[in-house]
């Protein structure tokens, strides 16, 4: 079972922040896990290694920007 960067177990349906990279730059994106493999998780159509993912705890309120 895959674990995130902080060592927490990843499950299907978990809300996560992950590193999305494209050539010379990278962004942090938010998504939900759709499949889990031993050291990789699929988020939408993207597969990422477990060390590039951080699970968002369910008891934390979402952060909103703006006024």
Backbone bond lengths (Angstrom), bond angles and torsions (degrees), N, CA, C in turn:
res aa  C-N    CA-C-N  psi(-1)  N-CA   C-N-CA  omega(-1)  CA-C   N-CA-C  phi
1 X - - - 1.457 - - 1.531 109.17 -
2 X 1.290 116.45 138.50 1.465 122.19 -178.41 1.531 110.91 -76.34
3 X 1.322 114.68 149.41 1.462 121.51 174.50 1.522 107.92 -125.33
4 X 1.334 116.71 154.42 1.463 119.50 -179.75 1.528 110.62 -82.22
5 X 1.316 116.59 -175.44 1.463 123.72 -178.89 1.524 111.89 -57.36
6 X 1.326 117.27 -30.13 1.466 122.05 -178.28 1.523 113.01 -95.74
7 X 1.336 117.85 4.24 1.453 121.68 176.77 1.513 115.55 89.87
8 X 1.315 118.41 8.29 1.469 121.60 179.15 1.519 110.14 -86.20
9 X 1.323 117.11 140.84 1.460 122.28 -178.86 1.523 111.06 -66.16
10 X 1.332 116.36 135.49 1.460 122.20 178.19 1.519 109.75 -98.64
11 X 1.335 116.65 134.24 1.459 123.18 179.63 1.523 110.07 -129.23
12 X 1.309 116.31 158.78 1.467 121.27 176.75 1.531 108.57 -59.89
13 X 1.328 116.11 133.89 1.458 121.81 179.56 1.519 114.38 93.41
14 X 1.340 118.18 -8.22 1.468 120.55 178.82 1.523 110.62 -66.84
15 X 1.321 115.25 141.25 1.462 122.36 175.38 1.528 106.89 -85.42
16 X 1.336 117.39 127.71 1.461 120.88 -174.71 1.528 111.68 -138.15
17 X 1.324 114.40 161.94 1.462 123.05 168.45 1.527 104.64 -111.57
18 X 1.337 117.64 133.81 1.454 119.78 -177.88 1.519 111.06 -138.39
19 X 1.311 114.74 158.06 1.453 121.94 179.05 1.521 108.92 -83.71
20 X 1.325 116.50 119.63 1.457 122.10 176.92 1.520 107.19 -111.64
21 X 1.311 116.69 118.34 1.457 121.28 -175.31 1.525 110.65 -117.48
22 X 1.321 114.87 150.31 1.466 120.84 -179.67 1.525 107.79 -147.31
23 X 1.304 116.17 93.69 1.463 120.07 177.66 1.511 113.51 67.49
24 X 1.335 116.90 -100.48 1.460 121.12 -172.97 1.521 114.63 -102.19
25 X 1.329 118.57 3.09 1.462 119.60 179.23 1.526 110.30 -141.85
26 X 1.331 114.90 163.77 1.462 120.26 -179.66 1.528 109.36 -141.75
27 X 1.331 115.57 149.81 1.461 122.61 178.05 1.514 109.12 -131.12
28 X 1.316 116.56 156.26 1.459 121.25 170.08 1.516 107.11 -94.25
29 X 1.331 116.39 131.37 1.459 121.13 179.20 1.515 109.37 -128.23
30 X 1.321 115.47 160.34 1.460 121.68 179.38 1.526 108.40 -110.07
31 X 1.333 116.37 143.00 1.450 119.96 179.49 1.519 111.78 -166.18
32 X 1.341 115.81 -178.51 1.461 122.76 177.82 1.513 109.29 -116.91
33 X 1.314 116.62 140.66 1.455 122.29 -179.51 1.524 109.63 -73.82
34 X 1.346 115.78 130.55 1.466 121.01 179.57 1.521 112.28 -106.75
35 X 1.330 117.93 -27.13 1.474 122.83 176.69 1.514 108.89 -146.21
36 X 1.341 116.27 150.57 1.461 121.01 177.96 1.521 108.97 -129.55
37 X 1.329 115.95 132.53 1.453 123.96 176.53 1.525 107.49 -119.14
38 X 1.330 120.51 174.30 1.462 121.12 -176.64 1.528 115.49 -52.18
39 X 1.326 120.16 -43.10 1.463 121.21 -179.29 1.518 112.85 -131.82
40 X 1.331 116.61 15.22 1.465 122.26 -177.03 1.525 108.79 -140.08
41 X 1.321 116.27 146.33 1.464 121.29 174.00 1.518 108.53 -125.60
42 X 1.319 116.32 144.47 1.456 121.55 176.59 1.523 107.75 -101.43
43 X 1.319 115.05 127.91 1.461 122.31 -179.49 1.518 105.77 -121.55
44 X 1.326 116.45 106.11 1.460 119.46 -171.21 1.521 108.28 66.33
45 X 1.311 117.95 -120.68 1.467 122.06 178.07 1.529 111.98 -105.53
46 X 1.337 117.26 9.85 1.469 121.33 -176.12 1.525 110.00 -109.27
47 X 1.323 116.77 133.05 1.464 121.27 175.30 1.514 108.28 -101.91
48 X 1.323 115.58 132.75 1.460 121.49 -179.87 1.523 109.86 -131.90
49 X 1.331 115.32 143.44 1.463 121.05 175.23 1.522 108.94 -65.39
50 X 1.319 116.16 149.65 1.460 120.91 -174.24 1.528 113.43 -59.94
51 X 1.335 118.69 -29.45 1.460 120.01 -178.85 1.529 112.63 -76.04
52 X 1.351 118.50 -4.12 1.464 122.52 177.47 1.524 111.76 -103.48
53 X 1.343 116.85 14.17 1.466 122.25 -175.35 1.525 109.78 -127.44
54 X 1.332 116.66 140.54 1.467 122.64 172.04 1.517 107.98 -127.63
55 X 1.326 115.87 123.28 1.468 122.24 -179.92 1.525 109.79 -75.42
56 X 1.326 116.26 137.28 1.462 121.73 176.80 1.527 107.26 -95.44
57 X 1.332 117.88 116.85 1.473 119.61 179.34 1.525 111.85 -59.08
58 X 1.322 116.61 143.09 1.470 122.07 -177.55 1.530 112.56 -66.89
59 X 1.339 117.79 -24.33 1.466 120.39 -176.30 1.525 112.91 -88.22
60 X 1.331 117.83 7.54 1.472 121.75 179.24 1.529 108.80 -100.93
61 X 1.322 115.99 128.21 1.466 120.10 179.12 1.526 109.63 -69.22
62 X 1.346 117.98 144.83 1.468 119.99 178.60 1.528 111.58 -65.10
63 X 1.316 115.80 147.80 1.455 121.58 178.16 1.516 108.47 -87.85
64 X 1.323 115.91 129.79 1.471 120.07 177.36 1.517 108.75 -116.03
65 X 1.304 115.15 142.58 1.461 120.34 179.46 1.516 109.08 -107.50
66 X 1.292 115.72 153.27 1.463 119.77 179.11 1.516 110.96 109.09
67 X 1.309 114.98 -163.29 1.482 119.86 -176.30 1.482 112.85 -94.59
